């Protein structure tokens, strides 16, 4: 293995990325080769989402929150043990039963560095080191198989293991360059962390004459959170429109992000293009913003009773003190459950009206940034109506269910047995080649 060491920040970031990508994947025997990465990634994600809670005296609620990040109730005590070692939490027990958890999680600039240092100083395997190194390298640039193996110093067995881990979670992809005929590896992380490259992509699309691909991507850029066809992740590829086939391929490459909301109308995916100006250590802010806006888009397009008509006004209400919905409502407890589970807000009852509840944003810096970023995403390509909020708006906002990060939707994408030339998959491969070779 190569002796080139990553800094602690990168180790922490990649551990979280890898754990998120394989959260819903059964790696079989390779679970053993990723156990330390997964534990650190779980600890980071849980820490980020409980920060601001101060004291959690309802352990079942904590189990519910943890389950959304791939942390089974049997594993949760181990993850809390790591948080205690990091001095990010204090666990109070009554016998063997966990009674209360007090969090003391630092700001983002510290989380990944501290977690990365902890990982490096505790037991882990060479395969885990190399998996982190490969993912970090591909986040910076697509590379040929030969370049990666030479840079990281991998033998055949280690290389195949890492490729299996990365491909299983779709955090590593592979194609054959039409120009050099070499195998090229890439990661969807590249676009998330280099969103400025999308402008280059648009220029390349014009160069290749791929107007259909350009228009499909621009459609999303102009309406962040675009609802996608329900079949886009189900493998029914031939049933998709040409635009959706192109979008499906762009999701697979990571050019488009497609988080999933599961609520009253079933699973829905919402398309985003990566956002410029977010430091890589604050990617979770973008993820929270996409979570918030995806929920609003769900309410706009799939509301069952009434639909959200003025989304910006909803966000303004959450940003302004006291950061809560203006009137209590009986459905709030169900409607806001998704955001409560992500550590974005809390629900509390009205003092006077029985069975009426408020939703309140937890006003941490990252949560306020996430709401503001959701506003920024919302404004792209959309004319905001300045009229007042409809009386029904407070009745329907977010729906009960779950949210899956964009990277977790990738393992669901099934490669079709036959791809029509019209999908222009090769255009995206050519773009990756051009970016890799710097010929732009």
N, C-alpha and C positions, 0 to 999 in steps of 0.2 A: 504493500500500500504506500501511497505517496505520503511524505512527511509535511506537505503543505497544510498548515493548520488554519482553519477558519477562526475569525474572532467570535467571541461569545455571543454577540448580538445575532450573527448569522446562524449559529448553531441553534439558538433559541427559536428564531423565526422558522427555520426549516423543520425543526421538530414539530412545531405547531402545524405547518403546512402538510407534512407527511401524515401526521395523525388524523387531520381533517380529511385528507383524501382517501385514507383506507378505513375510515370509521365504519362504513357500511359494507366492507368487503371481508370475506373470510379468506385469510391467507393460508390457512392450513398449517403445515410445518413451518412456514416462514413467519408465523406469529412469534416464534421463539427468537427470530433474528431481528425483530422490531420492538420487543417488549419495552425496552428502556426509552426509545423514541416515543412510543405511544403513551407511556406514563408521564413523561415530561410534557408532551403536547396536551394531554388531558389536564394536567395541573395548570398549565398556562391558560388554557381556554376557560377553565372553571374560575380561575383567579380573576380574569378579566371581566367575567360576567357577574361575579358576586361583589366586585369592588363597589363600594358605596352603600352596601347593605348593612355595614357595621356589625350587627348581631343577627344571626339566624338561629332562632329558637324553635323553628319547625323543621325537624330533620327530614320529614317526608317531602316537604317542599324543596329542600336542597337535593334530595334524591331525584325529584322530578326535573329540576333544572339540569342536574348532572347528566341525566339520561339523554338529553338533547345533544350532548357532546360525546356520545359513545362511552359514557362512564356508567357501567352497570352498578347496581347497588352493592354487589359483592366486591367490586373494585374500588368503590368510592372511599372506604376507609384508608386504602393504600395511597390514594391520591391526596387525601387530607393529610396523611403522614408526611408526604413531600412538602405540602404547603406549610406544615408546622416546622419542618427542617429549614425551610426557606424563610421562616418567621413571617409568613404571609397570613397565617391563621393560628388561632388557639382553639383547640378542641376540648370541650368540657364533657366528661363522661360520668355516668351513674352506673357503676359496675362496668359491664361490657357495652352498655347502650350509650350511644352518642346523644347527648342532651342538648348541647348548644355549640355553635361555631361562631367565633368572633374573627372577622376578617381584618387584615392590616396590609392590604395590597398596595404596593407603590405605583407611581405613575408609569406610563408605557415605556418611557425611555429607559427604565430600569428593569422592567419585567423580563424581557428577552435576554438581556445580558446576564442577569442573575441566574435565570434558568439555564442558560447555555453553559455558564461556569459550573453550575451544579451537575449538569449532565457530564461534563468533561471530567469532573472529579469523582464521579461514582462509576460503578461497574457498567460497562457497555462493550459491545463487540466491534471488531473491525468492519464488519458488514454495515453496522449502523453508522459508523464514521463515514464510510465510503458512500452510503446512500444519501446522507446529508450533503456530502461534498458534491456528488453528481447533481442533485437537485439544485444546489446553489449555483453551480456552473451553468446549468441550462436556464436558470432564471435570468442569467446575465446575457446569454446568447445561445441560439441553436448551435450544435457542434456535431461533427461527424463522429461515428462510432470509434474510429481510430484515434481522433483527438481526445475524446473522453477517456479512453482506456490508457492512453499515454500520460495524460495529465494526472489522473487519479492513481494510476499504477495498479490496474486490476488484472488478476488472472481470470481464466475462463469461468471457473466456478463462481467466484465472487461477482463477476460481471453479469452472469446469467441470473443470479439471485437478485441483484439490484434491479435489473431490467424487469424481472417478474414482479417485484414489489411495486416499482414505479408504474408499470403498465396496468397492474391490477387496480390501482387507485386512479389511473389516468393522469397522474402527475408527471409522467414521462410518456411521450409519444414518439413514433418513428415513421419515417417515410424514406423512399429512395429518390435521391436527387435526379431530376431529368437531365441535368447538365453534366454531372460528374459520375452518375450511377453509383455514388456512395450512399451508405446508410447514414441518415441524419437523425439525430435525437433532438427533441425540443420539449419544452414544458409550457403549459398554460400560464405558469407563473410569470413568464417573460413579459406577457402583455399587461398583466396586473401591475408589474413593477416598472414597466417602461411604456406607459400609456402615450407618451409623446411620439412613439414610433408609429402610432396609428395614422398620423398625418403623412408619414412616409408611405404607409400602406395605400392611402387614397391616391397618392401620386403614382405608385406602381400599378394600381388598378387601371388608371388612365393609360399608362404606358402599354399595359397588356390588352387594352381595349375591352376590359371586362366590366362593361357598364352595368350589367345585371348584378354582379357582386357589389359594385360600388353603391348602387341604389339600395340594395338590401341592407348594407351596413349603415348607410346614411339614414335610412328609415328609423333605425334604432337610435342612432346618435341624436336625431331630432325628437325622439319620444322615448326618453329613458324609462325603462320599466315596461316596455312593450309586451303585452300578453302574447304568448306563443301558441301555436296550434297544439292541441292536446296530444297529438300523435308524434310530436317531434322527438320525444325520448323513449317511445315505446317500440321502436324498431319497424313500424309500418312505414317504411321510407318511401315507397312508391306512391303512397296516398298523399304525400306532401306536395304543396305548390312548389314551383321552381324557387321562389324567394325563400321558402322555408327549408328547402334542401340546402341552399347556400348557407342559410343561417345555421342549420344543423352542423354543417362542416366547419363553419367558423367557431361554433361552440366547442367542437372537438379539438380545434387548434388552440382554443383559449382566447381568440380575438374578441369573442362575445362571451359575457358572463350570463349565466341563466339560473339564478337561485329559484327555489321552489317553495311555494306556500301550499299547504294542505289545509283546507277549511271546508265550510259547508257545501260548497260546489265541487269538492274534490281537489285533486292535485292540479296546480297551475304553475307554469314557469313564466318568468318575466325577464326580458332581455335587456342587458346593459352593455355599453362599451366602457372600458376602463377609464378612470377619471384622472386627469392630470393634476398634480400638486399635492398628492398625499404621500408623505414619507413612508418608506416600506415598513418601518416599525409601527406605523399607525394604520396598517391595512384593516384592522378590526373596525376602525371608524367608518371606512367605506362599506364594510360588510354590514354594520349596523344601519347605515343610511339606506343600503339596498333592502334590508329587512323592513325598515319603516316604509319606504316608498313602495315596495312590493305589496305590502299589506294595504296601502292606500289604493294602489292599482286594482287589487282584488276587490276592494269595496266599490271602486268606480265601475268596473266591468262586470263583476259577478255578484253584486249585492242581491240578497234575496228579498228584502222588504223594500228598502229604499237604497239608492246608490249615492255615493259621495259625489257632490257636485262642485265643491270648492276646496280642493285639497290643500292649497297653500294656507288658507285660513285655519285649517285644522293644525297645521304645523306651527303657525304663528301663535296659536293658543297654548301649545305645549312649550314654546320658547319663552313666553312672557310669564313672569311671576303671577300667581303661585305655581305655574307649570302644570296645570291640571285642566281637565274638562270643565266647562263652565257650569253645567247642571248635572246633578246626579241622575242615574238611570238604572233601571233594574237589570238591563242586559250587559252593563259594563263588565261585570265579573267574568262573563263568557267572552265578550267581544275583545277584551284586551289581554286575554290569557297568553297569547303568543308573545307579546312584548314583555310581559312579566317574566316569562321563562327565559328571555334573553338578557335579563338584567337591565332592561331599558326603562322600566317603570314599575309602579306598584298600584294596587287597588285597595281602596278603603271605603267603609260604609259611611253614609250620611248620618249625622248625629240625630236627626229628627224623623227622617222618612225611612220607614222600614223597607228593607229589601231594595234600597237605592244605593248606588255606588258611584264613586269618582275614580277616574284614572289619573295618575300623577306621574310625570316624568321624573326619574331620579336625576337631579340636575348636576351630575358629574361633568367635568369638562368634555370628556369624550362623548357622552350622550348628547350634550348640547351641540357639540360639533357635528354629530351624526344627524341631528334634526336639521341643522343649518345646511349641511351637505345634501340632505334629501331635498331641501328647498331649491338648492342650486341645480340639482339634477332635474327637478321638476320643471324648472323654468326654461330648460334647453328646448327650443322648438315649440314651446307651448305658450299661448297667450293666456295670461292669468286674468280671470274675471274678478273685478274688485267689488262685486256686489256682496251683500250680507250673506251670512250663513243661513241656509234654510232651516226651518224648525225641526225637520226630520234628521238633520245632519248629526246631531248628538246621539240619535238612536242607533246609527249604524256606522261603525268605523272599522275596527279590526275584528276579524272573525276568529273563533276558536280553532285551534289546529296547530300545525308545526311549520317551521321554516328550515329549509336546508340551504347551506351556503353554496355558492356557485361551484366550488371545487367538488362538492359532494354529489352534484348532479352528473358529473362526467362519467363515473362508472356505469351509469344507466344507459349511456349512449351505445347503441348497438350498430356496429359497422355493417351496412347492407352487403349481401352476397354479390350484388352487381350494382355498380355505380354508373349512371348515365353520364356521358361526356358533358351533358348540359349542366351538370352540377358544378362544373368548373373547379373541382377539387384541386386539379393540377395547378390552377392559377395561384391558389393559396400556398401550395408547395413551392412554386417558383418565387413567390414573395419571400418565403422563409429563406430560400437560397440567397436571394438578393440581400436580405438583411444580414445574413451570416457572412457573406463575402464582402459586404461593405460597398457593393456596386450600385449605390443609389445616389 
